């Protein structure tokens, strides 16, 4: 089997390069990952660029700083005083909003 082995951190770095805002248009973009040699701007290694416009530039996929990258966290509200089915719907909507904002829930309470 042939292919390119990359870390999750390098994969995240490539995604952030090609789709920094995670818009639908950006997510439809194709990325080109190639192995660069010593003649590349940052030396040998894996590089990513926009497959349609490689002349716009590329970055070296180092993966540095991403292994311990943590998203901002917020607490899940208690949603007390509501019926169980309403609490589940509110929790689901809150989780979706937190995920879309690029955050995570710190005090993850069990679903009802």
Backbone as a ProteinNet text record, in pm:
[ID]
protein_1_A
[PRIMARY]
XXXXXXXXXXXXXXXXXXXXXXXXXXXXXXXXXXXXXXXXXXXXXXXXXXXXXXXXXXXXXXXXXXXXXXXXXXXXXXXXXXXXXXXXXXXXXXXXXXXXXXXXXXXXXXXX
[TERTIARY]
84.7	0	89.5	58.2	136.7	49.3	113.6	41	131.5	73.2	146.2	93.4	183.2	145	163.1	54.9	62.2	-3	33.4	-27.1	-160.4	-239.2	-363.6	-337.4	-227.5	-191.1	-160.4	-90.5	-62.1	-190.2	-279.5	-407.5	-488.5	-491.6	-561.7	-498.5	-365.8	-293.7	-329.8	-336.9	-373.4	-516.7	-607.9	-747.6	-759.6	-687.7	-694	-635.6	-540.8	-484.2	-586.3	-649.9	-738.8	-878	-922.5	-1056.5	-1052.1	-989.4	-973.2	-1104.7	-1208.4	-1337.4	-1440.7	-1401.9	-1491.2	-1619.5	-1612.2	-1731	-1753.3	-1873.8	-1907.7	-1817.2	-1793.6	-1707.7	-1564.4	-1511.2	-1375.5	-1366.1	-1467.3	-1463.7	-1472.9	-1521.1	-1527.2	-1393.6	-1303	-1171.7	-1093.3	-1012	-924	-784.8	-724.5	-589.4	-493	-376.2	-268.9	-160.8	-129.9	-21.9	91.3	208.6	322.7	447.4	540.2	666.7	765.4	808.3	904	1045.4	1138.8	1280.4	1348.6	1479.1	1555.3	1534.4	1487.2	1466.9	1338.1	1250.2	1124.5	1151.2	1059.9	1082.1	1114	1068.2	1097.7	1175.1	1238.7	1318	1234.3	1293.2	1223.1	1108.3	1004.9	889.8	762.7	650.7	520.4	463.5	412.8	354.4	210.3	127.4	-9.6	-30.5	-106.5	-146.7	-285.1	-346.7	-474.3	-446.9	-512.9	-487.2	-516.8	-615.7	-651.7	-558.3	-504.9	-418.8	-288.4	-205.1	-81.5	14.1	1.6	89.2	60.2	-52.7	-88.9	-8.9	65.9	150.9	117.9	209.7	193.8	253.5	222.8	283.4	342.9	446.1	507.5	421.1	385.2	303.2	393.4	410.6	495.9	415.5	290.1	207.8	241.9	338.4	379.9	270.7	252.9	154.7	13.6	-8.1	-143.8	-168.8	-64.2	-83.8	-159	-130.6	-193.8	-294.9	-329.5	-426.3	-560.9	-613.7	-744	-838.3	-960.2	-1061.9	-1113.2	-1157.5	-1215.6	-1334.1	-1351.2	-1458.1	-1560.2	-1684.4	-1793.3	-1868.7	-1937.7	-2016.4	-2154.3	-2204	-2337.9	-2438.5	-2530	-2630.3	-2716	-2769.3	-2848.5	-2987	-3044.8	-3178.8	-3280	-3274.9	-3368.2	-3505.5	-3605.7	-3742.9	-3815.2	-3749.9	-3812.6	-3842.2	-3936.5	-3963	-3844.3	-3825.9	-3710.2	-3691.4	-3799.3	-3785.7	-3740.3	-3781.4	-3739.1	-3591.8	-3550	-3409.5	-3321.6	-3362.1	-3282.5	-3269.6	-3378.8	-3374.8	-3286.2	-3295.5	-3211.4	-3063.4	-3034.1	-2895.9	-2841	-2920.8	-2876.1	-2849.2	-2938.3	-2919.6	-2796.4	-2776.4	-2660.2	-2531.5	-2528.5	-2409.5	-2376.9	-2479.3	-2458.1	-2401.5	-2455.4	-2406.5	-2262.3	-2229.4	-2093.1	-1997.6	-2035	-1950.4	-1930.4	-2036.4	-2025.9	-1938	-1930	-1845.8	-1700.7	-1671.6	-1535.2	-1494	-1592.5	-1565.6	-1605.5	-1585.8	-1623.6	-1693.9	-1760.4	-1830.3	-1741.8	-1709.1	-1615.3	-1678.2	-1788.6	-1854.2	-1966.6	-1930.2	-2026.3	-2116.1	-2240.8	-2336.8	-2402.5	-2437.2	-2504.5	-2639.8	-2673.6	-2804.9	-2914.3	-3029.5	-3144.3	-3210.9
-117.3	0	124	219.7	342.9	459.4	561.5	679.1	767.3	865.7	959.2	944.1	928.2	918.4	1055.3	1106.1	1233.9	1217.8	1303.7	1301.2	1374.9	1354	1428.7	1577.9	1614	1755.6	1815.2	1741	1789.6	1798	1703	1704.6	1827.7	1857.6	1976.8	2102.8	2105.1	2220.4	2241.2	2132.2	2140.8	2191	2141.6	2185.2	2332.9	2377.5	2518.5	2608.4	2556.3	2633.4	2645.2	2534.4	2531.7	2586.4	2570.8	2614.6	2681	2798.6	2862.4	2899.9	2924.9	2964.8	2853.6	2738.7	2622.2	2653.7	2744.5	2773.5	2659.4	2651.2	2546.5	2554.7	2675.6	2695	2649.1	2686.8	2645.4	2494.5	2434.3	2290.4	2212.1	2274.7	2209.7	2219.6	2306.1	2321.3	2190.6	2164.9	2048.7	2093.5	2017.5	2046	1950.2	2000.3	1918.4	1907.6	1785.5	1761.9	1697	1758.6	1706	1705.1	1618.1	1608.2	1704.4	1802.3	1901.3	1862.3	1906	1877.7	2003.1	2002.8	2113.5	2245	2239.3	2361.7	2435	2372.6	2436.7	2546.1	2640.6	2760.1	2731.8	2622.1	2589.7	2459.2	2417.6	2295	2172.1	2054.6	1930.5	1902.9	1836.9	1799.1	1798.4	1777	1776.3	1917.5	1954.6	2086.6	2071	2169.9	2173.4	2305.3	2296.6	2416.3	2391.4	2495.8	2484.3	2415.5	2304.9	2226.4	2305.4	2393.7	2471.6	2590.2	2643.8	2761.9	2741.3	2645.6	2620	2738.9	2826.9	2943.1	3044.7	3027.9	3118.5	3092.4	2983.6	2956.3	2826.2	2785.8	2661.5	2679.8	2585.4	2586.4	2448.8	2448.6	2324.5	2270	2143.4	2080.5	2026.9	2105.7	2065.5	1995.1	2033.7	1978.2	2032.3	2122.6	2178.1	2268	2257.2	2340	2286.5	2177.3	2125.4	2002.5	1933.6	1814.8	1847.3	1961.6	1996.9	2109.5	2139.9	2246	2208.1	2297.4	2273.2	2385.2	2347.1	2445.7	2510.6	2635.3	2699	2616.5	2613.2	2533	2620.9	2577.3	2642.9	2536.2	2579.1	2486.3	2466.5	2345.4	2314.2	2366.2	2453.5	2503.6	2388.8	2407.1	2302.2	2287.5	2392.3	2390.2	2332.2	2378.5	2329.9	2391.5	2319.2	2368.9	2332.7	2258.5	2217	2067.1	2023.5	1880.3	1812.8	1682.7	1608.6	1620.8	1609.3	1614.8	1754	1858.2	1995	2012.9	1957.4	1965	1898.6	1781.5	1711.7	1796.6	1860.4	1945.4	2067.7	2128.4	2244.2	2205.1	2089.9	2042.5	2017.3	1953.4	1924.4	2052.9	2151.1	2278.8	2351.3	2346.6	2411.7	2345.2	2211.9	2139	2173.9	2182.2	2216.1	2357.7	2452.1	2589.9	2599.3	2524.6	2524.7	2466.1	2355.8	2292.8	2386.9	2452.1	2544.5	2664.2	2699.9	2811.7	2768.4	2639.5	2590.8	2572.3	2549.7	2534.1	2393.6	2365.3	2236.7	2261.5	2159.2	2171.1	2113.1	2195.6	2157	2060.4	2096.2	2013.5	1935.5	1834.9	1759.4	1677.4	1721.2	1650.9	1539.6	1431.2	1324.1	1370.2	1323.4	1355.1	1288.2	1349.1	1291.4	1189.5
0	0	0	-85.7	-90.2	-45.6	0.6	46.1	128.1	190.5	274.3	416.6	510.8	651	714.7	776.2	846.4	983.5	1073.9	1207	1203.9	1306.5	1319.4	1328.7	1393.9	1406.8	1269.8	1184.1	1048.8	967	986.8	916.3	956.7	1085.3	1134.1	1076.3	1072.3	1018	870.3	795.1	653.5	638.3	722.1	715	749.2	851.1	888.2	780.1	702.7	591.7	478.9	443	326.3	360	485.6	524	661.7	671.9	802.9	870.7	792.9	849.8	844.3	791.4	778.5	702.9	604.9	525.6	427.2	376.4	280	157.2	109.8	-7.6	21.4	137.8	173.8	189.7	251.2	274.5	143.5	37.4	-93.5	-167.9	-120.9	-182.9	-173.5	-273	-270.2	-229.5	-140	-94	-161.9	-192.9	-248.8	-142.2	-101.7	-6.9	-84.4	-75.6	-149.7	-63.5	-100.2	-29.2	-93.2	-13.5	-62.5	-26.3	-105.9	-78.8	-23.8	-18.1	39.5	-35.5	-160	-236.7	-198.7	-122.6	-82.1	21.7	34.1	117	263.2	317.6	457.7	470.5	362.3	365.4	337.4	356.1	323.8	421.2	369.6	451.9	370.2	438.2	372.7	367.5	251.5	229.9	183.7	214	164.5	91.6	-17.6	-91.1	-149.4	-199	-268	-401.6	-427.2	-548.2	-675.6	-670.2	-788.6	-809.9	-702.5	-711.8	-633.7	-673.7	-599.3	-598.4	-696.3	-704.3	-593.4	-525	-415.8	-288.9	-286.2	-171.2	-101.4	-16.7	58.5	197.4	284.7	418.3	445.7	526.1	572.3	685.1	675.2	778.2	888.1	991.8	1103.1	1211.2	1226.3	1332.3	1469.3	1476.7	1605	1662.9	1791	1858	1851.6	1783.3	1769.9	1856.3	1899.9	1981.8	2110.2	2169.5	2296	2279.3	2156.3	2130	2191.1	2272.1	2332.8	2294.5	2266.8	2234	2361.9	2355.2	2472.8	2523.3	2653.8	2713.1	2784.1	2779.6	2851.4	2930.1	3034.6	3115.1	3051.6	3061.2	3012.7	3114.8	3073.6	3168.4	3222.9	3341.6	3406.1	3343.8	3290.7	3232.7	3331.5	3456	3557.7	3539.2	3583.7	3576.9	3449.3	3361.1	3235.9	3240.6	3161.7	3150.4	3081.6	3108.9	3059	2907.7	2831.3	2685.4	2639.1	2710.9	2677.4	2712.5	2827	2867.9	2762.9	2714.1	2610.9	2484.8	2444.6	2325.2	2347	2463.8	2494.9	2500	2561.5	2567.7	2427.8	2343.2	2206.3	2129.5	2142.9	2073.4	2126.6	2258.3	2318.5	2270.9	2271.5	2224.9	2080	1996.3	1855.7	1842.1	1917.7	1911.9	1960.3	2065.8	2119	2015.6	1951.9	1850.1	1731.6	1686.9	1574.1	1607.6	1733.6	1775.9	1796.2	1772.3	1787.5	1932	2017.7	2160	2204.3	2330.8	2387.8	2520.8	2571.7	2699.1	2807.9	2906.2	3011.8	3111	3166.1	3267.8	3201.4	3125.7	3047.6	3140.5	3154.3	3238.3	3158.5	3222.9	3149.8	3098	2980.2	2923.9	3004.8	3008.1	3080.4	2990.1
[MASK]
++++++++++++++++++++++++++++++++++++++++++++++++++++++++++++++++++++++++++++++++++++++++++++++++++++++++++++++++

